[in-house]
Amino acid sequence: MSTDTPATPPVPPVIATAPKNSDVEAAPSSIFLVSYPKIIFLYPTLLFSFLSGLMMLVLGSDAEGEAGRIEEVVSLIFLMLSAVNLVVLSFDFPRTTSLTLFFGFSAVVMGGVLLFTNRPDLVPDFLSFFKMLKPRANAQFYLLFSLLLSLLFMIVWLLVRFDYWEVRPNELLHHHGFMSDLERFSAPNLRISKEINDVFEYMLLRSGRLILHPTSEPRAFVLENIININRKEAQITKMLGALQVELRTEAPRTPLA
């Protein structure tokens, strides 16, 4: 009489998870990436124009006159700020170029100080040149300019609501179009690259370029002007590093009696 060998209980699947530390627990479940046009870097000009319009309204006729020249000084500052903002939009300033500009500007300033120190008779001519500059803009000009720029900002804000990327632990989603079209890409093996090509744009909005390389796609997706790019990169890295890996082992076969 043979005895039946008791069946070996099945081995439960082994699930290996990442260590539960504070960084992994804080990993977000979804990250949104929005690529903005370069007009967003004009916000310093927008703010200064709006504040200048309010100041002109408060001062009224007191802003005019030879004594204060408040209206003319504010107009000069507005023009210089607008010119600097447009230069930031027009050209890229990498680190080496920015250092070159900084040292060049410092050399010009030091040269001017030495020139006026050795030739003090040039100071009246230099000041008279700025006294001849009398650009004037009233409160209506500044307020209308800020209103038009604000409308452009609102249009940009509406457009980016229909074109953005979403990074999830297992997939990369591209939302685009007014009908909410959606493209899906595999994300577990997603490679990301960060580039900061313009120092001034990074100083204004901590922005830069983010390049996404899904393994299932032969092409890479380049996202320009991502705000707070360092924080976004850190969140994506944390998310992809906190993925759970599930390993299943088959139960051993029960030997025949």
C-alpha positions in Angstrom: 0.0 0.0 0.0 1.5 3.2 -1.1 1.2 6.5 0.7 0.5 9.7 -1.2 3.2 12.3 -0.9 1.7 15.6 0.4 1.6 18.3 -2.2 4.1 21.1 -1.8 2.2 24.3 -1.2 2.6 26.8 -4.0 5.3 29.5 -3.5 3.8 32.9 -3.5 5.1 35.4 -6.0 8.0 37.4 -4.8 7.6 41.2 -5.1 10.7 43.3 -4.7 10.1 46.9 -4.0 12.4 49.8 -3.7 13.5 50.8 -0.2 10.9 53.0 1.5 12.9 56.1 2.3 11.6 59.6 2.3 12.7 60.3 -1.2 10.8 57.4 -2.7 7.7 58.1 -0.7 7.7 61.7 -1.9 8.0 60.7 -5.6 5.0 62.2 -7.5 2.6 60.1 -9.4 2.3 62.4 -12.4 4.5 65.3 -13.7 3.3 67.8 -16.2 5.7 69.5 -18.6 4.7 72.6 -20.5 6.8 74.2 -23.2 6.3 77.9 -23.3 7.1 80.4 -26.1 9.8 83.0 -25.4 7.3 85.9 -24.9 7.0 84.8 -21.3 10.4 86.3 -20.6 8.9 89.8 -21.2 7.3 89.8 -17.8 9.8 92.3 -16.3 8.8 94.8 -19.0 5.1 94.1 -18.3 5.5 94.6 -14.6 7.5 97.8 -15.0 5.0 99.2 -17.6 2.1 98.6 -15.3 3.8 100.1 -12.3 4.9 103.1 -14.3 1.4 103.7 -15.5 0.1 103.7 -11.9 2.9 106.0 -10.9 2.0 108.5 -13.7 -1.6 108.4 -12.7 -0.7 109.2 -9.1 1.7 112.0 -9.8 -0.3 113.5 -12.6 1.1 116.9 -13.7 3.8 116.7 -11.0 5.7 114.2 -13.1 6.4 116.9 -15.7 8.7 119.8 -15.4 12.4 120.6 -15.5 12.9 120.1 -11.8 12.0 116.4 -11.4 12.0 115.1 -15.0 10.2 112.0 -13.5 8.3 111.3 -16.7 11.5 111.4 -18.8 13.5 109.3 -16.4 10.8 106.7 -16.2 10.6 106.6 -20.0 14.4 106.1 -20.3 14.3 103.3 -17.8 11.4 101.7 -19.7 13.2 101.9 -23.0 16.4 100.4 -21.6 14.6 97.6 -19.8 12.6 96.8 -23.0 15.8 96.7 -25.0 17.5 94.3 -22.6 14.4 92.1 -22.6 14.4 92.0 -26.4 18.1 91.1 -26.5 17.4 88.2 -24.1 14.6 87.0 -26.5 16.7 87.4 -29.6 19.9 85.7 -28.7 21.2 82.8 -26.6 23.8 83.5 -23.9 25.6 80.4 -22.8 27.9 80.5 -19.8 31.0 81.4 -21.8 29.3 84.1 -23.7 27.8 85.5 -20.5 31.2 85.6 -18.9 32.7 87.4 -21.9 29.9 90.0 -21.8 30.4 90.5 -18.1 34.1 91.0 -18.3 33.6 93.2 -21.4 31.1 95.4 -19.6 33.3 95.6 -16.6 36.2 96.7 -18.8 34.0 99.4 -20.3 32.9 100.7 -16.9 36.4 100.8 -15.6 37.6 102.5 -18.7 34.9 105.2 -18.3 35.8 105.7 -14.7 39.5 106.2 -15.6 38.6 108.5 -18.5 36.4 110.8 -16.4 38.9 110.7 -13.5 41.7 111.9 -15.8 39.5 114.2 -17.9 37.0 115.8 -15.5 36.1 118.4 -18.2 34.3 115.7 -20.1 31.7 115.1 -17.3 29.6 118.2 -18.2 29.4 117.1 -21.9 28.5 113.6 -20.8 25.7 114.8 -18.6 24.4 117.3 -21.1 24.0 114.4 -23.6 21.6 112.7 -21.2 19.8 116.0 -20.5 19.1 116.3 -24.2 17.2 113.0 -24.1 13.6 113.8 -23.3 11.4 110.8 -24.2 8.0 111.1 -22.6 5.2 108.7 -22.2 2.0 109.3 -20.2 0.0 107.0 -18.0 -2.2 105.9 -20.9 0.8 104.7 -22.9 2.1 102.5 -20.1 -1.3 101.1 -19.2 -2.3 100.3 -22.8 1.1 98.7 -23.4 0.7 96.5 -20.3 -2.9 95.7 -21.3 -1.8 94.5 -24.8 1.1 92.4 -23.3 -1.3 91.0 -20.7 -3.6 89.8 -23.5 -0.8 88.1 -25.2 0.1 86.4 -22.0 -3.5 85.2 -21.6 -3.5 83.8 -25.1 -0.3 81.9 -24.4 -1.7 80.6 -21.2 -4.8 79.3 -23.0 -2.8 77.7 -25.8 -0.5 75.7 -23.5 -3.6 74.2 -21.8 -4.1 72.3 -25.1 -0.5 71.2 -25.7 1.5 69.7 -22.8 3.3 66.5 -21.7 2.6 64.2 -18.8 5.1 61.8 -17.3 3.8 58.8 -15.4 5.7 55.9 -13.9 4.9 53.6 -16.8 4.1 55.9 -19.7 4.7 59.2 -21.4 1.6 61.1 -22.6 1.4 63.9 -25.0 -1.9 65.9 -24.8 -2.5 68.2 -27.7 -5.2 69.7 -29.8 -8.6 71.2 -28.9 -10.2 67.7 -29.1 -7.8 66.4 -26.4 -5.7 64.2 -28.8 -3.5 61.8 -26.9 -0.2 60.0 -27.8 1.3 57.3 -25.5 4.9 56.2 -25.2 6.6 53.7 -23.0 8.3 55.4 -20.0 10.0 52.9 -17.7 13.2 53.1 -19.7 12.8 56.8 -20.5 16.0 58.8 -20.8 16.0 62.5 -20.2 18.6 65.2 -21.0 18.7 68.8 -19.6 20.2 71.7 -21.3 20.5 75.3 -20.1 21.5 77.3 -23.2 20.7 80.8 -21.9 21.9 82.0 -18.6 19.6 85.0 -18.6 16.5 82.9 -19.3 17.5 80.6 -16.5 17.8 83.6 -14.2 14.4 84.9 -15.1 12.3 81.8 -14.8 14.8 79.0 -14.0 13.9 77.7 -17.5 15.8 75.4 -19.9 15.5 72.7 -22.5 14.4 69.2 -21.7 14.9 66.3 -24.1 12.9 63.1 -23.7 14.2 59.8 -25.2 11.6 57.0 -25.1 13.1 53.7 -25.9 10.2 52.7 -28.1 10.6 55.8 -30.4 13.5 56.5 -32.8 13.1 60.2 -32.3 13.6 62.4 -29.3 11.1 65.0 -28.1 12.6 68.5 -27.4 10.7 70.7 -25.0 11.8 74.3 -24.9 11.5 76.8 -22.1 10.5 74.4 -19.3 10.0 76.5 -16.2 11.8 75.3 -13.0 13.7 72.8 -15.1 15.9 71.5 -12.2 12.9 70.7 -10.1 11.1 69.0 -13.0 14.2 66.9 -13.8 14.6 65.9 -10.1 10.9 64.9 -9.9 11.2 62.7 -13.1 14.4 61.1 -11.9 12.7 60.4 -8.5 9.6 58.9 -10.1 11.5 56.6 -12.5 13.8 55.5 -9.7 10.9 54.6 -7.4 9.3 52.1 -9.8 8.4 48.8 -8.2 9.8 45.6 -9.8 7.6 42.6 -9.6 9.3 39.2 -9.9 7.1 36.1 -10.1 8.5 32.6 -9.6 6.7 29.5 -10.7 5.7 27.0 -8.1 7.7 23.8 -8.2 5.9 20.8 -9.7 4.5 18.2 -7.3 6.3 14.9 -7.7 4.1 12.0 -8.8 3.2 9.4 -6.2 
